[in-house]
Amino acid sequence: NEFYKAVKKVFHTIEKNGIAVHEDLYKESFNGQGYIKDGKAYTKYNLYTSTGRPSNRFGGVNYAALNKEDGSRECFKSRYEDGLLVEVDFTSYHPRILASLTKYKIADSDNIYEHLAKEYFGDSPTDEQVSQAKEMTFRQLYGGISRQYLHIDYFARIQAMTDLLWSMYCDKGYIISPISKRKIANIEDASPTKVLNYFIQLRETEQNVQLLSQVFSELH
């Protein structure tokens, strides 16, 4: 699979560089678990999870689910003197992916939750209503779309895609990602919403790989 050659290259590039740490704090935070060499902690990605979204656990440390409250994240640092660690996050990533897949037009500069808040509450939603729209949208995407929102074009399109994926899964026992051609099968307690969620998680990962490939190419 040509795409997974790129996947392995991307995650190998991430793994081999390691993450600089304050060694004493690292050992204290993770009770002596994990793996450190030359002042850097090293991780291991599992690319072949059931959802397609990689897990990242090594030496007893789950790097994909580090505690935000116990201070354990403080042990990680930049490898450069006076350097910084920079976290990059995508705004409304899954809602944006679904808009793209269903050809729902929304400007890159628009706040998708503000956009949908106008559908929920009217043309001039308050900041509180925009925040509420985010919660409402998540409930629709991850819990199934309520009939009361099917008149909204965005959700109608997602429901149509959900129905199509579910029909394919029931007919063949799997669905296929259009990017990597990977099959998603054997979903435990499969349902239309769960099949959609698995599909989106795989799509998210594949897009990340494509973006990281471009970044690493520029850096080298």
N, C-alpha and C positions, 0 to 999 in steps of 0.2 A: 504494500500500500504506500504509494508515493507520499501521501499527506502525512502518514505516521513516521516517515523518515524525517520530515521537518519537525514533527512533534518531539521525537526523541532528541534531535539536535538542539531544539530550544530548551528543553528541560535539562539536558546534560550541561548546557552552557550555564544555566542558573545554578545547578547543583555544584559544579566544579569550583565555582568562585567562593562558596561558603559565605557566612555572615560573621563579621567581626563581633566579638563579645567581650564583656568584662568577665574574665574567667571565674573569679571567686563568686561573683554574684550569680553567674549562670549555674554553677554547680549547686549553690545554695537554693536557687529558685526551682531547680528540677531534681533536687535530691540526689545529685551525682549521676543522673541519667544523661542521655544524649552523647554526642561525640564531638570532641574538640581537637583540633590540630593546628599548631602555630597561631593560636589566638583566634581561630575561626571555628564556628559550629557548622557542621555539615548535615544536610537533610537528604531525604530520599522521597521522590515523587512516585506514586503508583498511578500510572496512566490508564489502567484498565479497570476502573471501577464500573459498577453497573450503570451509573448515570452518565459516565463520560467525563465528569468533573474530577480532576486528579485529587487524590488525598496526599498528605505530606507528613509522614510520621517516620521518625528514625530514633533508634536507641531509647525508646520509651517516651519520647517527647512528641506530642502532636502539634506540629507547627501551624497547621491549618486552623487550629482552635485554641490559640493562646489566650489565657485568662486576661481580661481587661482590667480587673479589679485588684489583683493580688500583687502587682508591682513586678511580676516576672518579665514583662516586656522591657523593663528598664535595663536589662543586662545586654541588650543588643545596641551596637553603636556603629558609627561610620568607621571604615578602615583608614580613613584619612585624618590627619591631625586638623582639628578645627573643621572637620567635614560634617555633613548632615545626612540623615536618613530621610528620604522623601517618599511619602505614600501617595499613590495615584489612584483615584477612584473615578468610576464612570457614573455620571448622573443618570438615574433611572434606567439602568442598563437593560434589564429584562423587558420593561415596557417599550423601550426603544427597539430592541431586537424584534419584538412582536409587531411593532408598527412597520418595520422594514419588511418582515416576512409577509405581512398581509397587504403591503403596498398602501398603507394608511399614511397620508401625507401630513407631516408636521415639520416645521422648520427646525433646523439644528439649534437655533438660538432660543427657541421657545422652551419654557418650563412645561413639561408634559403634564405635570400634576395641576398646574394652573390652567392649562388647556382643558383638562378633563373636569376641573372644578367648575368651569363655565357650563359644562353639560349637566353637572349635578345640581348646581345652585343658581345658575344665571350668569349674565354677562360680566358682572363686577364682583367676583368672589373676594372675601376678606382673606387675610393671611391665615387665620384660623381655619377657614374653609378649605384653603389650598392644602394645609397640613392634614386636614380630615380627608381630603380627596386622595391623598397618598395612601392612607390606611384603607380606604374603601377600594381603591384600585388593587392593592395587594390582595385583599380578600377575594376579589373577582378572579385574579390571575392564578392564585394558588389554592383557592377553595372551590372554584367553579363559578361561572358567571350566572348571577341571578337574573331571572326573567325580566325583572323590572328595569334592567339596564340594557336589554337587548335592542332597544330602540336607538341606542347610541352607536354610531357607525363603527367606532373603534372596537367595541365589544362584540358587535355583530360579526365583524370580520374574524376576530379571534375565535368566536364560537364556531364559525364555519371551518376554520383551520383545525380546531380541536376535533370536530366531528369527522373530518377527513382523516386525520391521523388515527383516530380510534377505529374507524372503518378499516383502514389499512392494517392496523395491529390485529384486529379480530380476524381479518381475512387471511393474513400471512403468518401471524404470530410474531411479527417484528415490524419496526419502521426503520428507515435508512436515512442517515444524515446526508444532505445533498453536498456537503463540503468534503468530508472524509470518506463517505460511502460506508461508514461503520453502521452495523446493525444494532439496534436496541431491542433486546428480547428478554424473555423470562422475567418480566417485571412482577414483583410480588404484589398480590392484591391489586392488579391492574385496574385502572379506571380511566375514563377520558381525560380527567384533569391530571392524573398522575403521568399518563403517557405524554401529555403536553409539557409538563414540568421537566421530565427526563429529556425531552427533545430540546427544550430551551437551555438546560444546563450544558448539554453537549455542544449546542450551537455557540453558547457563550465561550466555552473553552476553545473551540476551534477558531473563533474570531480572535481570541487573545493570542493564540499561537501565530496567526497570520500577522498580527500587529507586532508581536515580539520579534518575529523573524525580520521584519522591516527595520525595527530598532537596532537589533544586533548587526544587521548588514550595514547600517549607517555608522555604527560605532567602530566597526572594523575597517 
